[in-house]
Every structure is written in structure tokens, then in C-alpha cells.
Amino acid sequence: MTTLYAWEGTNLELLNAEATIAIVGSRSAPPDFLAYARQAGAYFARRRLVVVTGGARGVDLEATNGALESGGRAIVVLPMGLESAEAIRFAKRDEPYLAAGKLLVLSEMPPRERWHARAAMARNRLVVGLADAVLVVHTGLKRVSRETSNRRLARVSNQEQASLRRSGTWNAAE
């Protein structure tokens, strides 16, 4: 069982949202993908889905900002303790959304734990686990064919015993 920490007074009810979508991707995505992530965050938030991200710069941050700036709600799973300097900077930046109950920030790391790459990778399972669906905006991988990508997805699916279904498409222009 994983222990999750949240800042006192934040809206834990977001964990009971009717529908959630994780929007994930590269920290160094090209500008057009960052714009797409922001549009996706706003699009799904306007349809009352709670957007879930890992809070990293790049796709995560853009999707979170898109959701919040459009009046929606978001859950962010940070890969550091909530009393670390990095987390406190995050809280100060997004304080209005935290105070309004629009943003829930979680971490499984001990309160003063600093950022570590292994924690960033580990938190991804929580981001995906909190979501009903996942939108991958940009992976940062180069020259990966659709066939290779599908093979990898099938391997993960088999390992996790996950059932996947296609739910259609989303168009940023909508």
C-alpha cells in the first residue's frame, strides 16, 4: 500500500472525481506539442474531466495550466516531498488554485525528500493509476515506428494485465 501526502486544507474530493484523464509527455517537447498539451488540458477540463499530471516542466505543466486556466480542476503527483524547496515553489506559484480547491497536489515521498530521477519515474504509475484514460502528447523518443510503439504497449498491457480500449479521437481544434 502506498502512502500519499497532501497539503493540509487541499481538496481531497478531487480523488473522487467522476472522470479523470492523465496527460503526459516529454519535459523537452517542441513548442507545438506544448501548445497541444495546453489545449488538451483546457479541452478536457471544459468537459469536467479532472486532469492528472506529474507536474514536470514541459507537457505536464502545460496540460495542468491549460486545465486550471480554463476553470477546470487538476491533480498533480510530485516526485518530491511536499516540504521540499521545489514543492514549496510549486505551491507558491499555484496558490490561488490550491486555495480555490481546483488543484490537489500529492506525493508519496517523505515530506522533506528532494527531487530524484528515480522518484520522477516511480510517480508515473500513480499518475496513470489515478486516471480513467491517458493521453500521451510527446514521448521524446526519436524514430519509433507505430509498430514498435504498439509492440511496447502490448508488452506493458500483458505485464500489467490491463485491458485497453480505444475511445475515439480528440482534435485540438474542437
MODELLER restraints for C-alpha pairs under 7 A, 6 or more apart:
rsr = mdl.restraints
at = mdl.atoms
rsr.add(forms.Gaussian(group=physical.xy_distance, feature=features.Distance(at['CA:2:A'], at['CA:108:A']), mean=6.94, stdev=0.5))
rsr.add(forms.Gaussian(group=physical.xy_distance, feature=features.Distance(at['CA:3:A'], at['CA:108:A']), mean=5.75, stdev=0.5))
rsr.add(forms.Gaussian(group=physical.xy_distance, feature=features.Distance(at['CA:4:A'], at['CA:106:A']), mean=6.28, stdev=0.5))
rsr.add(forms.Gaussian(group=physical.xy_distance, feature=features.Distance(at['CA:4:A'], at['CA:107:A']), mean=5.51, stdev=0.5))
rsr.add(forms.Gaussian(group=physical.xy_distance, feature=features.Distance(at['CA:4:A'], at['CA:108:A']), mean=4.54, stdev=0.5))
rsr.add(forms.Gaussian(group=physical.xy_distance, feature=features.Distance(at['CA:5:A'], at['CA:106:A']), mean=5.51, stdev=0.5))
rsr.add(forms.Gaussian(group=physical.xy_distance, feature=features.Distance(at['CA:5:A'], at['CA:107:A']), mean=5.19, stdev=0.5))
rsr.add(forms.Gaussian(group=physical.xy_distance, feature=features.Distance(at['CA:5:A'], at['CA:108:A']), mean=5.94, stdev=0.5))
rsr.add(forms.Gaussian(group=physical.xy_distance, feature=features.Distance(at['CA:6:A'], at['CA:105:A']), mean=5.95, stdev=0.5))
rsr.add(forms.Gaussian(group=physical.xy_distance, feature=features.Distance(at['CA:6:A'], at['CA:106:A']), mean=4.83, stdev=0.5))
rsr.add(forms.Gaussian(group=physical.xy_distance, feature=features.Distance(at['CA:6:A'], at['CA:107:A']), mean=6.73, stdev=0.5))
rsr.add(forms.Gaussian(group=physical.xy_distance, feature=features.Distance(at['CA:10:A'], at['CA:98:A']), mean=6.31, stdev=0.5))
rsr.add(forms.Gaussian(group=physical.xy_distance, feature=features.Distance(at['CA:10:A'], at['CA:101:A']), mean=6.23, stdev=0.5))
rsr.add(forms.Gaussian(group=physical.xy_distance, feature=features.Distance(at['CA:10:A'], at['CA:104:A']), mean=6.03, stdev=0.5))
rsr.add(forms.Gaussian(group=physical.xy_distance, feature=features.Distance(at['CA:11:A'], at['CA:101:A']), mean=5.04, stdev=0.5))
rsr.add(forms.Gaussian(group=physical.xy_distance, feature=features.Distance(at['CA:11:A'], at['CA:104:A']), mean=5.91, stdev=0.5))
rsr.add(forms.Gaussian(group=physical.xy_distance, feature=features.Distance(at['CA:12:A'], at['CA:104:A']), mean=6.72, stdev=0.5))
rsr.add(forms.Gaussian(group=physical.xy_distance, feature=features.Distance(at['CA:14:A'], at['CA:104:A']), mean=6.89, stdev=0.5))
rsr.add(forms.Gaussian(group=physical.xy_distance, feature=features.Distance(at['CA:17:A'], at['CA:50:A']), mean=6.79, stdev=0.5))
rsr.add(forms.Gaussian(group=physical.xy_distance, feature=features.Distance(at['CA:19:A'], at['CA:49:A']), mean=5.04, stdev=0.5))
rsr.add(forms.Gaussian(group=physical.xy_distance, feature=features.Distance(at['CA:19:A'], at['CA:50:A']), mean=6.37, stdev=0.5))
rsr.add(forms.Gaussian(group=physical.xy_distance, feature=features.Distance(at['CA:19:A'], at['CA:132:A']), mean=6.43, stdev=0.5))
rsr.add(forms.Gaussian(group=physical.xy_distance, feature=features.Distance(at['CA:20:A'], at['CA:49:A']), mean=5.02, stdev=0.5))
rsr.add(forms.Gaussian(group=physical.xy_distance, feature=features.Distance(at['CA:20:A'], at['CA:50:A']), mean=4.58, stdev=0.5))
rsr.add(forms.Gaussian(group=physical.xy_distance, feature=features.Distance(at['CA:20:A'], at['CA:51:A']), mean=5.84, stdev=0.5))
rsr.add(forms.Gaussian(group=physical.xy_distance, feature=features.Distance(at['CA:20:A'], at['CA:52:A']), mean=6.84, stdev=0.5))
rsr.add(forms.Gaussian(group=physical.xy_distance, feature=features.Distance(at['CA:20:A'], at['CA:131:A']), mean=4.91, stdev=0.5))
rsr.add(forms.Gaussian(group=physical.xy_distance, feature=features.Distance(at['CA:20:A'], at['CA:132:A']), mean=5.27, stdev=0.5))
rsr.add(forms.Gaussian(group=physical.xy_distance, feature=features.Distance(at['CA:20:A'], at['CA:133:A']), mean=6.78, stdev=0.5))
rsr.add(forms.Gaussian(group=physical.xy_distance, feature=features.Distance(at['CA:21:A'], at['CA:49:A']), mean=6.58, stdev=0.5))
rsr.add(forms.Gaussian(group=physical.xy_distance, feature=features.Distance(at['CA:21:A'], at['CA:50:A']), mean=6.33, stdev=0.5))
rsr.add(forms.Gaussian(group=physical.xy_distance, feature=features.Distance(at['CA:21:A'], at['CA:51:A']), mean=5.14, stdev=0.5))
rsr.add(forms.Gaussian(group=physical.xy_distance, feature=features.Distance(at['CA:21:A'], at['CA:52:A']), mean=5.90, stdev=0.5))
rsr.add(forms.Gaussian(group=physical.xy_distance, feature=features.Distance(at['CA:21:A'], at['CA:131:A']), mean=4.96, stdev=0.5))
rsr.add(forms.Gaussian(group=physical.xy_distance, feature=features.Distance(at['CA:21:A'], at['CA:132:A']), mean=5.70, stdev=0.5))
rsr.add(forms.Gaussian(group=physical.xy_distance, feature=features.Distance(at['CA:21:A'], at['CA:133:A']), mean=4.81, stdev=0.5))
rsr.add(forms.Gaussian(group=physical.xy_distance, feature=features.Distance(at['CA:21:A'], at['CA:134:A']), mean=5.54, stdev=0.5))
rsr.add(forms.Gaussian(group=physical.xy_distance, feature=features.Distance(at['CA:22:A'], at['CA:51:A']), mean=5.75, stdev=0.5))
rsr.add(forms.Gaussian(group=physical.xy_distance, feature=features.Distance(at['CA:22:A'], at['CA:52:A']), mean=4.38, stdev=0.5))
rsr.add(forms.Gaussian(group=physical.xy_distance, feature=features.Distance(at['CA:22:A'], at['CA:53:A']), mean=5.68, stdev=0.5))
rsr.add(forms.Gaussian(group=physical.xy_distance, feature=features.Distance(at['CA:22:A'], at['CA:127:A']), mean=6.44, stdev=0.5))
rsr.add(forms.Gaussian(group=physical.xy_distance, feature=features.Distance(at['CA:22:A'], at['CA:128:A']), mean=6.15, stdev=0.5))
rsr.add(forms.Gaussian(group=physical.xy_distance, feature=features.Distance(at['CA:22:A'], at['CA:131:A']), mean=5.43, stdev=0.5))
rsr.add(forms.Gaussian(group=physical.xy_distance, feature=features.Distance(at['CA:22:A'], at['CA:133:A']), mean=6.26, stdev=0.5))
rsr.add(forms.Gaussian(group=physical.xy_distance, feature=features.Distance(at['CA:22:A'], at['CA:134:A']), mean=4.65, stdev=0.5))
rsr.add(forms.Gaussian(group=physical.xy_distance, feature=features.Distance(at['CA:22:A'], at['CA:135:A']), mean=6.13, stdev=0.5))
rsr.add(forms.Gaussian(group=physical.xy_distance, feature=features.Distance(at['CA:23:A'], at['CA:51:A']), mean=6.86, stdev=0.5))
rsr.add(forms.Gaussian(group=physical.xy_distance, feature=features.Distance(at['CA:23:A'], at['CA:52:A']), mean=6.36, stdev=0.5))
rsr.add(forms.Gaussian(group=physical.xy_distance, feature=features.Distance(at['CA:23:A'], at['CA:53:A']), mean=5.82, stdev=0.5))
rsr.add(forms.Gaussian(group=physical.xy_distance, feature=features.Distance(at['CA:23:A'], at['CA:60:A']), mean=6.60, stdev=0.5))
rsr.add(forms.Gaussian(group=physical.xy_distance, feature=features.Distance(at['CA:23:A'], at['CA:63:A']), mean=6.47, stdev=0.5))
rsr.add(forms.Gaussian(group=physical.xy_distance, feature=features.Distance(at['CA:23:A'], at['CA:134:A']), mean=5.93, stdev=0.5))
rsr.add(forms.Gaussian(group=physical.xy_distance, feature=features.Distance(at['CA:23:A'], at['CA:135:A']), mean=4.82, stdev=0.5))
rsr.add(forms.Gaussian(group=physical.xy_distance, feature=features.Distance(at['CA:23:A'], at['CA:136:A']), mean=5.99, stdev=0.5))
rsr.add(forms.Gaussian(group=physical.xy_distance, feature=features.Distance(at['CA:24:A'], at['CA:53:A']), mean=6.26, stdev=0.5))
rsr.add(forms.Gaussian(group=physical.xy_distance, feature=features.Distance(at['CA:24:A'], at['CA:59:A']), mean=6.18, stdev=0.5))
rsr.add(forms.Gaussian(group=physical.xy_distance, feature=features.Distance(at['CA:24:A'], at['CA:60:A']), mean=5.67, stdev=0.5))
rsr.add(forms.Gaussian(group=physical.xy_distance, feature=features.Distance(at['CA:24:A'], at['CA:135:A']), mean=6.33, stdev=0.5))
rsr.add(forms.Gaussian(group=physical.xy_distance, feature=features.Distance(at['CA:24:A'], at['CA:136:A']), mean=5.04, stdev=0.5))
rsr.add(forms.Gaussian(group=physical.xy_distance, feature=features.Distance(at['CA:24:A'], at['CA:137:A']), mean=6.19, stdev=0.5))
rsr.add(forms.Gaussian(group=physical.xy_distance, feature=features.Distance(at['CA:25:A'], at['CA:59:A']), mean=5.20, stdev=0.5))
rsr.add(forms.Gaussian(group=physical.xy_distance, feature=features.Distance(at['CA:25:A'], at['CA:60:A']), mean=6.64, stdev=0.5))
rsr.add(forms.Gaussian(group=physical.xy_distance, feature=features.Distance(at['CA:25:A'], at['CA:136:A']), mean=5.54, stdev=0.5))
rsr.add(forms.Gaussian(group=physical.xy_distance, feature=features.Distance(at['CA:25:A'], at['CA:137:A']), mean=5.22, stdev=0.5))
rsr.add(forms.Gaussian(group=physical.xy_distance, feature=features.Distance(at['CA:25:A'], at['CA:138:A']), mean=4.62, stdev=0.5))
rsr.add(forms.Gaussian(group=physical.xy_distance, feature=features.Distance(at['CA:25:A'], at['CA:139:A']), mean=5.16, stdev=0.5))
rsr.add(forms.Gaussian(group=physical.xy_distance, feature=features.Distance(at['CA:26:A'], at['CA:58:A']), mean=6.22, stdev=0.5))
rsr.add(forms.Gaussian(group=physical.xy_distance, feature=features.Distance(at['CA:26:A'], at['CA:59:A']), mean=5.90, stdev=0.5))
rsr.add(forms.Gaussian(group=physical.xy_distance, feature=features.Distance(at['CA:26:A'], at['CA:138:A']), mean=5.49, stdev=0.5))
rsr.add(forms.Gaussian(group=physical.xy_distance, feature=features.Distance(at['CA:26:A'], at['CA:139:A']), mean=5.12, stdev=0.5))
rsr.add(forms.Gaussian(group=physical.xy_distance, feature=features.Distance(at['CA:26:A'], at['CA:140:A']), mean=5.35, stdev=0.5))
rsr.add(forms.Gaussian(group=physical.xy_distance, feature=features.Distance(at['CA:27:A'], at['CA:56:A']), mean=6.56, stdev=0.5))
rsr.add(forms.Gaussian(group=physical.xy_distance, feature=features.Distance(at['CA:27:A'], at['CA:57:A']), mean=5.36, stdev=0.5))
rsr.add(forms.Gaussian(group=physical.xy_distance, feature=features.Distance(at['CA:27:A'], at['CA:58:A']), mean=4.11, stdev=0.5))
rsr.add(forms.Gaussian(group=physical.xy_distance, feature=features.Distance(at['CA:27:A'], at['CA:59:A']), mean=6.09, stdev=0.5))
rsr.add(forms.Gaussian(group=physical.xy_distance, feature=features.Distance(at['CA:28:A'], at['CA:58:A']), mean=5.76, stdev=0.5))
rsr.add(forms.Gaussian(group=physical.xy_distance, feature=features.Distance(at['CA:29:A'], at['CA:58:A']), mean=6.20, stdev=0.5))
rsr.add(forms.Gaussian(group=physical.xy_distance, feature=features.Distance(at['CA:29:A'], at['CA:59:A']), mean=6.78, stdev=0.5))
rsr.add(forms.Gaussian(group=physical.xy_distance, feature=features.Distance(at['CA:29:A'], at['CA:138:A']), mean=6.24, stdev=0.5))
rsr.add(forms.Gaussian(group=physical.xy_distance, feature=features.Distance(at['CA:29:A'], at['CA:140:A']), mean=6.52, stdev=0.5))
rsr.add(forms.Gaussian(group=physical.xy_distance, feature=features.Distance(at['CA:33:A'], at['CA:137:A']), mean=6.61, stdev=0.5))
rsr.add(forms.Gaussian(group=physical.xy_distance, feature=features.Distance(at['CA:33:A'], at['CA:138:A']), mean=6.64, stdev=0.5))
rsr.add(forms.Gaussian(group=physical.xy_distance, feature=features.Distance(at['CA:34:A'], at['CA:58:A']), mean=6.46, stdev=0.5))
rsr.add(forms.Gaussian(group=physical.xy_distance, feature=features.Distance(at['CA:34:A'], at['CA:59:A']), mean=5.52, stdev=0.5))
rsr.add(forms.Gaussian(group=physical.xy_distance, feature=features.Distance(at['CA:34:A'], at['CA:62:A']), mean=6.15, stdev=0.5))
rsr.add(forms.Gaussian(group=physical.xy_distance, feature=features.Distance(at['CA:36:A'], at['CA:172:A']), mean=6.60, stdev=0.5))
rsr.add(forms.Gaussian(group=physical.xy_distance, feature=features.Distance(at['CA:37:A'], at['CA:59:A']), mean=5.67, stdev=0.5))
rsr.add(forms.Gaussian(group=physical.xy_distance, feature=features.Distance(at['CA:37:A'], at['CA:62:A']), mean=5.71, stdev=0.5))
rsr.add(forms.Gaussian(group=physical.xy_distance, feature=features.Distance(at['CA:37:A'], at['CA:63:A']), mean=4.81, stdev=0.5))
rsr.add(forms.Gaussian(group=physical.xy_distance, feature=features.Distance(at['CA:37:A'], at['CA:137:A']), mean=6.36, stdev=0.5))
rsr.add(forms.Gaussian(group=physical.xy_distance, feature=features.Distance(at['CA:38:A'], at['CA:62:A']), mean=4.64, stdev=0.5))
rsr.add(forms.Gaussian(group=physical.xy_distance, feature=features.Distance(at['CA:38:A'], at['CA:63:A']), mean=4.43, stdev=0.5))
rsr.add(forms.Gaussian(group=physical.xy_distance, feature=features.Distance(at['CA:38:A'], at['CA:65:A']), mean=6.58, stdev=0.5))
rsr.add(forms.Gaussian(group=physical.xy_distance, feature=features.Distance(at['CA:38:A'], at['CA:66:A']), mean=4.36, stdev=0.5))
rsr.add(forms.Gaussian(group=physical.xy_distance, feature=features.Distance(at['CA:39:A'], at['CA:66:A']), mean=6.12, stdev=0.5))
rsr.add(forms.Gaussian(group=physical.xy_distance, feature=features.Distance(at['CA:39:A'], at['CA:172:A']), mean=6.15, stdev=0.5))
rsr.add(forms.Gaussian(group=physical.xy_distance, feature=features.Distance(at['CA:40:A'], at['CA:63:A']), mean=6.52, stdev=0.5))
rsr.add(forms.Gaussian(group=physical.xy_distance, feature=features.Distance(at['CA:40:A'], at['CA:172:A']), mean=6.42, stdev=0.5))
rsr.add(forms.Gaussian(group=physical.xy_distance, feature=features.Distance(at['CA:41:A'], at['CA:51:A']), mean=6.50, stdev=0.5))
rsr.add(forms.Gaussian(group=physical.xy_distance, feature=features.Distance(at['CA:41:A'], at['CA:63:A']), mean=4.37, stdev=0.5))
rsr.add(forms.Gaussian(group=physical.xy_distance, feature=features.Distance(at['CA:41:A'], at['CA:64:A']), mean=6.20, stdev=0.5))
rsr.add(forms.Gaussian(group=physical.xy_distance, feature=features.Distance(at['CA:41:A'], at['CA:66:A']), mean=4.66, stdev=0.5))
rsr.add(forms.Gaussian(group=physical.xy_distance, feature=features.Distance(at['CA:41:A'], at['CA:67:A']), mean=4.40, stdev=0.5))
rsr.add(forms.Gaussian(group=physical.xy_distance, feature=features.Distance(at['CA:42:A'], at['CA:66:A']), mean=4.50, stdev=0.5))
rsr.add(forms.Gaussian(group=physical.xy_distance, feature=features.Distance(at['CA:42:A'], at['CA:67:A']), mean=4.35, stdev=0.5))
rsr.add(forms.Gaussian(group=physical.xy_distance, feature=features.Distance(at['CA:42:A'], at['CA:70:A']), mean=5.45, stdev=0.5))
rsr.add(forms.Gaussian(group=physical.xy_distance, feature=features.Distance(at['CA:45:A'], at['CA:51:A']), mean=6.75, stdev=0.5))
rsr.add(forms.Gaussian(group=physical.xy_distance, feature=features.Distance(at['CA:45:A'], at['CA:67:A']), mean=5.10, stdev=0.5))
rsr.add(forms.Gaussian(group=physical.xy_distance, feature=features.Distance(at['CA:45:A'], at['CA:70:A']), mean=6.96, stdev=0.5))
rsr.add(forms.Gaussian(group=physical.xy_distance, feature=features.Distance(at['CA:45:A'], at['CA:72:A']), mean=4.53, stdev=0.5))
rsr.add(forms.Gaussian(group=physical.xy_distance, feature=features.Distance(at['CA:45:A'], at['CA:73:A']), mean=6.55, stdev=0.5))
rsr.add(forms.Gaussian(group=physical.xy_distance, feature=features.Distance(at['CA:46:A'], at['CA:70:A']), mean=6.83, stdev=0.5))
rsr.add(forms.Gaussian(group=physical.xy_distance, feature=features.Distance(at['CA:46:A'], at['CA:72:A']), mean=6.30, stdev=0.5))
rsr.add(forms.Gaussian(group=physical.xy_distance, feature=features.Distance(at['CA:48:A'], at['CA:72:A']), mean=6.81, stdev=0.5))
rsr.add(forms.Gaussian(group=physical.xy_distance, feature=features.Distance(at['CA:50:A'], at['CA:73:A']), mean=5.16, stdev=0.5))
rsr.add(forms.Gaussian(group=physical.xy_distance, feature=features.Distance(at['CA:50:A'], at['CA:74:A']), mean=5.19, stdev=0.5))
rsr.add(forms.Gaussian(group=physical.xy_distance, feature=features.Distance(at['CA:51:A'], at['CA:64:A']), mean=6.75, stdev=0.5))
rsr.add(forms.Gaussian(group=physical.xy_distance, feature=features.Distance(at['CA:51:A'], at['CA:67:A']), mean=6.64, stdev=0.5))
rsr.add(forms.Gaussian(group=physical.xy_distance, feature=features.Distance(at['CA:51:A'], at['CA:73:A']), mean=6.49, stdev=0.5))
rsr.add(forms.Gaussian(group=physical.xy_distance, feature=features.Distance(at['CA:51:A'], at['CA:74:A']), mean=4.62, stdev=0.5))
rsr.add(forms.Gaussian(group=physical.xy_distance, feature=features.Distance(at['CA:51:A'], at['CA:75:A']), mean=6.25, stdev=0.5))
rsr.add(forms.Gaussian(group=physical.xy_distance, feature=features.Distance(at['CA:52:A'], at['CA:74:A']), mean=5.69, stdev=0.5))
rsr.add(forms.Gaussian(group=physical.xy_distance, feature=features.Distance(at['CA:52:A'], at['CA:75:A']), mean=4.71, stdev=0.5))
rsr.add(forms.Gaussian(group=physical.xy_distance, feature=features.Distance(at['CA:52:A'], at['CA:76:A']), mean=5.79, stdev=0.5))
rsr.add(forms.Gaussian(group=physical.xy_distance, feature=features.Distance(at['CA:52:A'], at['CA:127:A']), mean=6.19, stdev=0.5))
rsr.add(forms.Gaussian(group=physical.xy_distance, feature=features.Distance(at['CA:52:A'], at['CA:131:A']), mean=6.70, stdev=0.5))
rsr.add(forms.Gaussian(group=physical.xy_distance, feature=features.Distance(at['CA:53:A'], at['CA:60:A']), mean=5.36, stdev=0.5))
rsr.add(forms.Gaussian(group=physical.xy_distance, feature=features.Distance(at['CA:53:A'], at['CA:64:A']), mean=6.80, stdev=0.5))
rsr.add(forms.Gaussian(group=physical.xy_distance, feature=features.Distance(at['CA:53:A'], at['CA:75:A']), mean=6.51, stdev=0.5))
rsr.add(forms.Gaussian(group=physical.xy_distance, feature=features.Distance(at['CA:53:A'], at['CA:76:A']), mean=5.03, stdev=0.5))
rsr.add(forms.Gaussian(group=physical.xy_distance, feature=features.Distance(at['CA:53:A'], at['CA:77:A']), mean=6.44, stdev=0.5))
rsr.add(forms.Gaussian(group=physical.xy_distance, feature=features.Distance(at['CA:53:A'], at['CA:127:A']), mean=5.95, stdev=0.5))
rsr.add(forms.Gaussian(group=physical.xy_distance, feature=features.Distance(at['CA:54:A'], at['CA:60:A']), mean=5.99, stdev=0.5))
rsr.add(forms.Gaussian(group=physical.xy_distance, feature=features.Distance(at['CA:54:A'], at['CA:76:A']), mean=5.36, stdev=0.5))
rsr.add(forms.Gaussian(group=physical.xy_distance, feature=features.Distance(at['CA:54:A'], at['CA:77:A']), mean=4.84, stdev=0.5))
rsr.add(forms.Gaussian(group=physical.xy_distance, feature=features.Distance(at['CA:54:A'], at['CA:78:A']), mean=5.77, stdev=0.5))
rsr.add(forms.Gaussian(group=physical.xy_distance, feature=features.Distance(at['CA:54:A'], at['CA:124:A']), mean=6.85, stdev=0.5))
rsr.add(forms.Gaussian(group=physical.xy_distance, feature=features.Distance(at['CA:54:A'], at['CA:127:A']), mean=6.32, stdev=0.5))
rsr.add(forms.Gaussian(group=physical.xy_distance, feature=features.Distance(at['CA:55:A'], at['CA:61:A']), mean=5.42, stdev=0.5))
rsr.add(forms.Gaussian(group=physical.xy_distance, feature=features.Distance(at['CA:55:A'], at['CA:76:A']), mean=5.48, stdev=0.5))
rsr.add(forms.Gaussian(group=physical.xy_distance, feature=features.Distance(at['CA:55:A'], at['CA:77:A']), mean=6.52, stdev=0.5))
rsr.add(forms.Gaussian(group=physical.xy_distance, feature=features.Distance(at['CA:55:A'], at['CA:78:A']), mean=6.09, stdev=0.5))
rsr.add(forms.Gaussian(group=physical.xy_distance, feature=features.Distance(at['CA:64:A'], at['CA:74:A']), mean=6.33, stdev=0.5))
rsr.add(forms.Gaussian(group=physical.xy_distance, feature=features.Distance(at['CA:67:A'], at['CA:73:A']), mean=6.22, stdev=0.5))
rsr.add(forms.Gaussian(group=physical.xy_distance, feature=features.Distance(at['CA:67:A'], at['CA:74:A']), mean=6.71, stdev=0.5))
rsr.add(forms.Gaussian(group=physical.xy_distance, feature=features.Distance(at['CA:68:A'], at['CA:74:A']), mean=6.80, stdev=0.5))
rsr.add(forms.Gaussian(group=physical.xy_distance, feature=features.Distance(at['CA:72:A'], at['CA:102:A']), mean=6.80, stdev=0.5))
rsr.add(forms.Gaussian(group=physical.xy_distance, feature=features.Distance(at['CA:73:A'], at['CA:102:A']), mean=4.55, stdev=0.5))
rsr.add(forms.Gaussian(group=physical.xy_distance, feature=features.Distance(at['CA:73:A'], at['CA:103:A']), mean=5.77, stdev=0.5))
rsr.add(forms.Gaussian(group=physical.xy_distance, feature=features.Distance(at['CA:74:A'], at['CA:102:A']), mean=6.38, stdev=0.5))
rsr.add(forms.Gaussian(group=physical.xy_distance, feature=features.Distance(at['CA:74:A'], at['CA:103:A']), mean=4.96, stdev=0.5))
rsr.add(forms.Gaussian(group=physical.xy_distance, feature=features.Distance(at['CA:74:A'], at['CA:104:A']), mean=6.44, stdev=0.5))
rsr.add(forms.Gaussian(group=physical.xy_distance, feature=features.Distance(at['CA:75:A'], at['CA:103:A']), mean=5.77, stdev=0.5))
rsr.add(forms.Gaussian(group=physical.xy_distance, feature=features.Distance(at['CA:75:A'], at['CA:104:A']), mean=4.74, stdev=0.5))
rsr.add(forms.Gaussian(group=physical.xy_distance, feature=features.Distance(at['CA:75:A'], at['CA:105:A']), mean=5.83, stdev=0.5))
rsr.add(forms.Gaussian(group=physical.xy_distance, feature=features.Distance(at['CA:76:A'], at['CA:104:A']), mean=6.29, stdev=0.5))
rsr.add(forms.Gaussian(group=physical.xy_distance, feature=features.Distance(at['CA:76:A'], at['CA:105:A']), mean=4.82, stdev=0.5))
rsr.add(forms.Gaussian(group=physical.xy_distance, feature=features.Distance(at['CA:76:A'], at['CA:106:A']), mean=6.17, stdev=0.5))
rsr.add(forms.Gaussian(group=physical.xy_distance, feature=features.Distance(at['CA:77:A'], at['CA:105:A']), mean=5.90, stdev=0.5))
rsr.add(forms.Gaussian(group=physical.xy_distance, feature=features.Distance(at['CA:77:A'], at['CA:106:A']), mean=4.73, stdev=0.5))
rsr.add(forms.Gaussian(group=physical.xy_distance, feature=features.Distance(at['CA:77:A'], at['CA:107:A']), mean=5.46, stdev=0.5))
rsr.add(forms.Gaussian(group=physical.xy_distance, feature=features.Distance(at['CA:77:A'], at['CA:123:A']), mean=6.75, stdev=0.5))
rsr.add(forms.Gaussian(group=physical.xy_distance, feature=features.Distance(at['CA:77:A'], at['CA:127:A']), mean=6.41, stdev=0.5))
rsr.add(forms.Gaussian(group=physical.xy_distance, feature=features.Distance(at['CA:78:A'], at['CA:106:A']), mean=6.13, stdev=0.5))
rsr.add(forms.Gaussian(group=physical.xy_distance, feature=features.Distance(at['CA:78:A'], at['CA:107:A']), mean=5.14, stdev=0.5))
rsr.add(forms.Gaussian(group=physical.xy_distance, feature=features.Distance(at['CA:79:A'], at['CA:107:A']), mean=6.32, stdev=0.5))
rsr.add(forms.Gaussian(group=physical.xy_distance, feature=features.Distance(at['CA:79:A'], at['CA:109:A']), mean=6.81, stdev=0.5))
rsr.add(forms.Gaussian(group=physical.xy_distance, feature=features.Distance(at['CA:79:A'], at['CA:115:A']), mean=6.02, stdev=0.5))
rsr.add(forms.Gaussian(group=physical.xy_distance, feature=features.Distance(at['CA:79:A'], at['CA:119:A']), mean=5.14, stdev=0.5))
rsr.add(forms.Gaussian(group=physical.xy_distance, feature=features.Distance(at['CA:79:A'], at['CA:120:A']), mean=4.80, stdev=0.5))
rsr.add(forms.Gaussian(group=physical.xy_distance, feature=features.Distance(at['CA:79:A'], at['CA:123:A']), mean=5.99, stdev=0.5))
rsr.add(forms.Gaussian(group=physical.xy_distance, feature=features.Distance(at['CA:80:A'], at['CA:87:A']), mean=6.92, stdev=0.5))
rsr.add(forms.Gaussian(group=physical.xy_distance, feature=features.Distance(at['CA:80:A'], at['CA:107:A']), mean=6.55, stdev=0.5))
rsr.add(forms.Gaussian(group=physical.xy_distance, feature=features.Distance(at['CA:80:A'], at['CA:109:A']), mean=5.55, stdev=0.5))
rsr.add(forms.Gaussian(group=physical.xy_distance, feature=features.Distance(at['CA:80:A'], at['CA:113:A']), mean=5.54, stdev=0.5))
rsr.add(forms.Gaussian(group=physical.xy_distance, feature=features.Distance(at['CA:80:A'], at['CA:114:A']), mean=5.17, stdev=0.5))
rsr.add(forms.Gaussian(group=physical.xy_distance, feature=features.Distance(at['CA:80:A'], at['CA:115:A']), mean=4.75, stdev=0.5))
rsr.add(forms.Gaussian(group=physical.xy_distance, feature=features.Distance(at['CA:81:A'], at['CA:87:A']), mean=6.88, stdev=0.5))
rsr.add(forms.Gaussian(group=physical.xy_distance, feature=features.Distance(at['CA:81:A'], at['CA:107:A']), mean=6.24, stdev=0.5))
rsr.add(forms.Gaussian(group=physical.xy_distance, feature=features.Distance(at['CA:81:A'], at['CA:109:A']), mean=4.81, stdev=0.5))
rsr.add(forms.Gaussian(group=physical.xy_distance, feature=features.Distance(at['CA:81:A'], at['CA:110:A']), mean=5.15, stdev=0.5))
rsr.add(forms.Gaussian(group=physical.xy_distance, feature=features.Distance(at['CA:81:A'], at['CA:111:A']), mean=3.97, stdev=0.5))
rsr.add(forms.Gaussian(group=physical.xy_distance, feature=features.Distance(at['CA:81:A'], at['CA:112:A']), mean=4.97, stdev=0.5))
rsr.add(forms.Gaussian(group=physical.xy_distance, feature=features.Distance(at['CA:81:A'], at['CA:113:A']), mean=4.60, stdev=0.5))
rsr.add(forms.Gaussian(group=physical.xy_distance, feature=features.Distance(at['CA:81:A'], at['CA:114:A']), mean=6.29, stdev=0.5))
rsr.add(forms.Gaussian(group=physical.xy_distance, feature=features.Distance(at['CA:82:A'], at['CA:88:A']), mean=6.91, stdev=0.5))
rsr.add(forms.Gaussian(group=physical.xy_distance, feature=features.Distance(at['CA:82:A'], at['CA:107:A']), mean=6.72, stdev=0.5))
rsr.add(forms.Gaussian(group=physical.xy_distance, feature=features.Distance(at['CA:82:A'], at['CA:111:A']), mean=4.99, stdev=0.5))
rsr.add(forms.Gaussian(group=physical.xy_distance, feature=features.Distance(at['CA:82:A'], at['CA:112:A']), mean=6.70, stdev=0.5))
rsr.add(forms.Gaussian(group=physical.xy_distance, feature=features.Distance(at['CA:83:A'], at['CA:111:A']), mean=4.93, stdev=0.5))
rsr.add(forms.Gaussian(group=physical.xy_distance, feature=features.Distance(at['CA:83:A'], at['CA:112:A']), mean=4.92, stdev=0.5))
rsr.add(forms.Gaussian(group=physical.xy_distance, feature=features.Distance(at['CA:84:A'], at['CA:111:A']), mean=6.74, stdev=0.5))
rsr.add(forms.Gaussian(group=physical.xy_distance, feature=features.Distance(at['CA:84:A'], at['CA:112:A']), mean=4.78, stdev=0.5))
rsr.add(forms.Gaussian(group=physical.xy_distance, feature=features.Distance(at['CA:84:A'], at['CA:113:A']), mean=6.14, stdev=0.5))
rsr.add(forms.Gaussian(group=physical.xy_distance, feature=features.Distance(at['CA:84:A'], at['CA:114:A']), mean=5.78, stdev=0.5))
rsr.add(forms.Gaussian(group=physical.xy_distance, feature=features.Distance(at['CA:97:A'], at['CA:103:A']), mean=5.46, stdev=0.5))
rsr.add(forms.Gaussian(group=physical.xy_distance, feature=features.Distance(at['CA:98:A'], at['CA:104:A']), mean=6.70, stdev=0.5))
rsr.add(forms.Gaussian(group=physical.xy_distance, feature=features.Distance(at['CA:128:A'], at['CA:134:A']), mean=6.78, stdev=0.5))
rsr.add(forms.Gaussian(group=physical.xy_distance, feature=features.Distance(at['CA:157:A'], at['CA:163:A']), mean=6.93, stdev=0.5))
